[in-house]
Amino acid sequence: MGICLNSKPLVNEPQTKMKKMNTEQRFLPKPSRILDVNYKQIPNKFRRQATQRRVQQNNQFDTDTQGLFGLTNLGNTCFLNSSIQALSNTQPLTDYFMSQLHIKEINPDNPLSSQGNIVKSFAQLIRQLWQKVDQYSYDDMKVLKPTQFISKIGNYNPIFAEGTQEDAHEFIAFLLDMIHEDLNRIKKKPYIEQTKFTKFPTNDDADLEWKKYLSRNQSIIVDLFQGHMLDTLSCLTCKSSRYCFEPFMYLSVPVLNRECDLQECIEEFLKKETLRDDEGWNCTNCQQRRDSSKKIDLWTMPNILIIHLKRFKFNSQFRAKIRSLVKFPLQNLSFENLVCTKQTEKPIYDLYAVINHSGTLTSGHYTAYAKNRDDLHWYHYNDSLVTPVQQPEHLSDAYLLFYFKNSVEEFKRQTVEGINISQQRKTIKNTIVIKQTILNMHSQQSNSNISDNKRNNNNNFAPSISSQAQKKILFRKQTKHFQIVKAQDQPSFQQESLIIQEEN
């Protein structure tokens, strides 16, 4: 079955004119979607007001609405079809591929990549799904067969191309990871050791760890989908702790065995849990495995947030699917009280796609709901069938939720230089304050010494020991990115005066 369309011409033109339409013209993106390969940000067009043409009441599609092609089920490929439709409706990702920026960013020498094979096939499929066609050609082009794409996937992960029932979440995780490695802007990855903190880290620690990560990983996937979390392990015997920062691309949250809200699932995910016996932490202080606690804190939230509802439960005793209804908001999902640090951009999100799983653990079917960027209407993607629907509320089969950050006008590119710029501004500001403090204190001390010298007829202007100690205390309070060292042969200060030196 295909999508319902009126194949009758709306204007009196010969059929042959459509047949001669240049194929390349069909793949040209709309001018508003063109981006430069050196983009600093991608416009957040999700935020546009609903002022454009809408789907007609008679269930016919607006002929200017794109992205409404179905995908043929080639044998248990519903997990793949629904995943592609959800990612296809991820507006900034589609903008990137419609502008063909991937061609200039493919990293063929990355040993973790597919040498660009997967990303090129994915980009071609996205451009086909969003190709601009006139009303005459809908009847022949309403459904696509993702044969070539599945073939490419099978070359690097055969399990997703064998015609067996697979998990949509696992497929999306694999696909986004492969796209990232295919497009990784870092050609030669430096060796970086992950820092394990023994005290709760600061924002400066987090910035440094994120900078380390970006020194090895930069791509459109990092720009859009990745955030930063803090993983904490604490020994229940000696009370020592280990803190590590980790990047994340989705949140896998537990589903409660009752009707609940998404907020409850996220709070359950962030709760401290106890690890006992073989699951315990190998405590570095005790030098042996101990019962321990584990805690996850959200540090920096991504632009596009994927939430995985863990409906499939596996343990030594049974395997089952949790069918509880999880109520999720369509708008203004807020993480402001769920992150452990103040965010530069408000972590508030709106829903734009859902992947559903109906059926049982061993036999089921995947479909997707997505909000179209052109007419802002919701559609149901069921393999080759695409139909307009109402807003997807109270879905007991919801499995993956896709949210975009609604608090920003554009999604910024993640770069090490961007972090450096931020730190340099702090550095400049701190340096000005500190230098002014030095000058003021030196001036005050000099004036004090001059008065003393007038009384004592002594020309020694060296500061007293107590004033030096006060300087050190003041400097330590005002400098986080600097270390204090003694001056060596500084002409403007005495031998024991202090200067400031950057740590890095």
C-alpha positions, 0 to 999 in steps of 0.5 A: 500500500502507498500513501493516499494521493490525488494523481489527477493533474491540477493544471492542464499540461501534457504528461510528457512534460513531467516525464522529461523533468531532469532527475537532478532537479528532483534532488535539489534541496530547497534554498533555505536548507543550503548550509556551508561546510564550515557552518558555525550553527544549523538553524533550528527550523523546528521552532517555526510558527505554524503559518504554512500550508496545512494538510487538506481535510480530505486526507490529500497531501499538500503537493508542496509537502515533502518527506512523505515517502513510504519505505517498502518492507523487505522482510522484517525491516520495519525496525529499519524503516521506522528508524530511517523515518524518525532520523529523516524527520530530524530537521538539522540532520536532513539539512546537512545531507540535503546540502551534501556537506557529507561529501566534503567531510568523509574520513575514508582513513578512519579505521572505525568507519565504513570508509564513507560507504554507509554515510553516502548510502544513507545520504542518498536515501535521505535525499530521495525521501525529501526530493522535490517532485511535482504532483504528476510524479507522485503516483510513481514515486510514493514508495521507496525500496531501501535495498541499496542502503540495507546492502551497505549496512549488511557489509558492516553489520550483517545482523541488520540485513539478514531478514530477522526481527531486530531492535530499532534502538540498537540499529539507531545506535549503530547507524549514528555511530557509523555516520559519526566515524564516517564523518569524523573531522579528526583525521588523526586521533591523539592518545587521551587518557580519561581522567578519574577524579577522586573529588566531585569535579568542577565545571572547569574539569568538565570543560577540560574533559569535553575538550579531550573528547572533542580532540578525538571526536567531531562530526554532525552527530556530535554537534546534534546528538551528544551530551555529557554525563558524570558517572560516580562509583562509591565504595560502601566500605571505605567511602571513597569515590571515583568520578568519570565524565562520559559522552552520551547519545541517548538516555535509556530510562527504565519503564515502571511496572505501572502507568507513569510519566516520562519524568518519573522514568528519568528520575528513576534513571538518575537515582543512586543504585547499589551494586553488590557482590560480583557487580560491585566496584573494584575499589582502588582504595581497598584494592578489592571488589566491594559493594558500592553505589552507582550514580549518574548525573546529567552535566550537559544536554544535547541539541537533539535528545533521544530517550529509549524506554527500556520496555524489554526486560531480561534476567536469569529468571524471565524475559518479558516486555513491559507494556505500561503506559508512559505519558510523555509531553509533546512540548516543554519537557524540562531538564532544568531540575534534572541536570547538576549544573546550570546550562548555558542554553535552557534544557527544554525540549519539544517532541518531533518523532516517536518510534513504536513497538507493538506486539510481544518480545519475540514477535512485534512490529515497528512504526513511527510518528513524525512531525513534518517540517513543511506543513507541521502536521503529524504523520504515521509511517507504517512501512510503505503506508504514510497517513496524517494523524493527530498528535501522538499522545498516550501511546502505550507502544512508545519505545523511542522518543525524539526531542529537540531543544526549543530554547535556541534559534540554532544548533551550534557546532562543537569545536575545541576552539569554541571551548578555548574561546570561552576559556580565553574570555575567562582568562582575559577577565581574570588576568585583568582583575588579578593584575589590577589587584597586584598593582593596587596592592603593590601601590598600597604596600609601596606607599606604606613602605615609603611612610615607614622609610620616611620615619626610619630613613630606610630605603628597603621597599620589600613587602612584609611576610604577612602581606605576601601571605595575604597576596597568596590567599587572595590569588588562590581565591581569584584564580582557578586556571592559574598557578602561583609561582615566584618571580625570577628576575622580574624588574618591576617587583622584588625577588619574592613578589608573585606572578601568574602563569597559565597551567596549560 
